[in-house]
Every structure is written in structure tokens, then in C-alpha cells.
Amino acid sequence: MKRHQLKCTGQTVHRFKGGFYSNPKTIFDKLEEHGIRVQDSLFPWFVVYDFEAMLVPIKESNSDKLTWIQRHDPISVSVCSNVEGFTESHCIVDPTAQSLVQHMVDYMTKIALISYKLAKEKFADAFDQLEADIENPYRALLEDDDEEGYKLDAFLYDEELQEKNEKKKKVFQKLKEELEAYCS
């Protein structure tokens, strides 16, 4: 390596983008930009798990520089959550790793479904507001308008405003999808 370093002229050049890092906007930041305020945006539900494994002796996986003595084979997993109905530890024992993981995922899916329902209830006001804006985006345009005499009939036949309205509708639909993803 020392000999190579003496003769080599090609050094590694590190290039960094530079600038400041800015956090991407959360779904709640985006909702607030559109007049939908969520006071408590914390997602309070979680799942924890812990695997236990057996050490199984092995002999055939050796290499020139490495000797394998044992491998970890998962034998059990405990799953617990703060979601109502799942607050007691649930232990799953299965000697087949694939089956063990499948049972764990099935159990965690049950927890996730309840957590999703709870999140939908918690953020119901935001979902209702988004639904109202998707169903009637004209309402949002009227609320944003500064002119007192502006009437719905005035832009029902205006193509430019209808295009703007459709774009706004798509924005609200995308926000709803992002909030759904946050809840799941």
C-alpha cells in the first residue's frame, strides 16, 4: 500500500453538495398551509418486539480467515404494544424461522389495524375538512377570495378558474392520501 501511495497520482476527490439542510415538511405542515390545523399531531401508538435465539453449532461454513462455530436460530419472539387490547406481552414460539416471522407479522398486523382506527378517530377533523374540500373545492376558492361581491356563478363558467379548482382538488386529494399513510 505504501508503495502504491508513492506512485499513485489519482487521489480521491470528495464533493459535497454544500448549503444548509432543511427538514422536509410534515403532513401537518402541509395541512396548515391549506388552513387545516391539527393541534396534537403526535402518533402515540407503537409496537415493540424481542427475539430469542438458540445457538446451533455449525462446521461447514469456514473460510481461509474465518471459522464459524455457531449460528443464531430464532426460536421465539415477544410482541407488546400500547394499543388497547394488546398491552400484555404476547409470546410466539416456533422452531421454523419463516413461520415464526409470519406469526409475528400477522399479530402485528392486528395491532396496526386497531392503531389505524384510533388514528383515524384522532385526526377525524382533518379528514372531514379534506373531504369537504375535495367534494366542494369551490368553497375553498370562495374563502380565499378578497372581493366581497364575488359569486359562485361568476366562475362556474370560467375555464381558468375551473382548472385552478381542479388543481386544488388534486392537492387536497394528495394531502388526504398522505394523512392516510401517516395513520397506517
N, C-alpha and C positions, 0 to 999 in steps of 0.2 A: 504494500500500500504506500509506503514512504517513497519507494522508487517511482511509483505511478504519479504521486503528487508532485515530485520534482520535474517530471517531463510533461505532465498534462497542463495544457493552457486553457482548456474549457472549464470554467468554473460555473457552478450553478448560480443562476441569477434568480433571485426571489422577487416577484412582482406582487405588490399588494394594491388592492383597489383604492384604498385611502378613503378619506371622508369620515363622516360620523354614522354610527349605527342608529337606525331609528326602528323602534318596535313596530311591527305591523299592527294595524287597527284590529281590535277585537270586534266580535259581532255586536257587542253592546255600544262600542264607539260608533259603528256604522248606523245602528238603530237610532242613536241620539242625533246623528247628523240629519236624520229624517223625522225628527220630532217625537220619537218613541223613547221614553225614558224608563229604564229598569233600575229601581233603587238598589236591590240586592242581587247582584249578578253572580254571586258565588255558587258553584255547583258543589253541594255539600256531601254527596254520596260517593262512597268508594268501596273497593273490594281489595282484600289482601289475601295472599296465599303463601304457603311454605311447603316445599317439597322435602321429603326424607328419602334417602337413597341407601342402598346396600353396596358395599364394596365387594366386587366379584373379581377373583383372581383371573389374570389373563397371561398367556405366554407367547402367542403367535404374532404380536404386533410390534416386535422390536425392530430398531433400525441400527445403523452403524454407531450413532452417537446417543441414542435414546433407548432406554429399556422400560417398557411398560410393565407394571406389576399388577395393578388393579384398575378397574373402571367403576364409575358410579352408575348404578342402575336404579332409576326412580322406582320406589315401591309404594309411596303414599303421598298424598297432598292434603293439607288442611286449608279450607277456604272460610273466610269470615267477612262480614260487611257491616256497615252501619245502617243499611237499608232495613226498614221494618220487616220483620219476618225472617230475617237472615242474620240476626245479631249473635246467634250461637255458632260456635265453630263447627264446621261440617268436615268430617274426615272421610277421605276416599282411599281405599286400599285396593290395589290391583297390580299383580306382578307383571302384566304386559304394559309397557310404557305407552304405546299408542292408545290402548284402551283407557288407561289412567288419565291421559291428557284429554281424551274425548269426554269422559265423565266430568272432568273438571270444567271444560268449556261449556258443556250442557248446563251444569249447575250455575256457572257464572252468567250464562245467557238468561236464566230465570231471574237472577238478581238484576241484570241490566234492563229487563222488560219492566220490572217494578220501578226501578230508578228512572226510566224514561217516562213512565206515567206520572211520577212525582214531579219531575222536571217540567213536564207539560202543564201540570197544575200550577207550579210555581211561576212560570212565565206565561200564564194564560192571557194576561192583559196585553202583553206584547204580541202574542199570536192573534188575539182578537183585533188589535189595531192593524196588523199587517193584512189580515183577511179583509177588513173594511177598506183598506187602501187598494188591495188587489181587485176587489169587486167593484169599487167606485173610485177610480183614480181621479175623476173629475173633482171630487170633493177635495182632494189634496191640492189640485191646481187652484181651486177657488180660495182655499185657506191661504195659499201663498200669494194671492193677488193683492196688490195695494189699492187698486181702484175700487171705490165703493159701488159704483154703478155697473160693475162687470157682471154679466148674467151668463148663466149656463147656455142659453140659446145662442149667445154671441159666438161661442166657439164650437158648438156642436157640428157646424159645417165647415170649420176652418181646418184644412188638412195639416198645416204646420202644427197646430195645437194638438190635433189628434195623434200625430206622430210623437210629439213630446209626451203626450199622455200614455201612449203605448210603451215608450221607453221607461217612463216612471213605473208603470205596471210591472215591467220586467225586473226593474230594480227591487221593487217590493217582493216579487216572487223569489228572487235570488236571496234576499235577506231572510225570507221565511225558510228557505232551504238551509241556509247557514245556521239559523237558530234551531231547526230540527236536528241538524248534525251535532250541534253543541249539546242538545238534550240526550242524544243517543250514545 
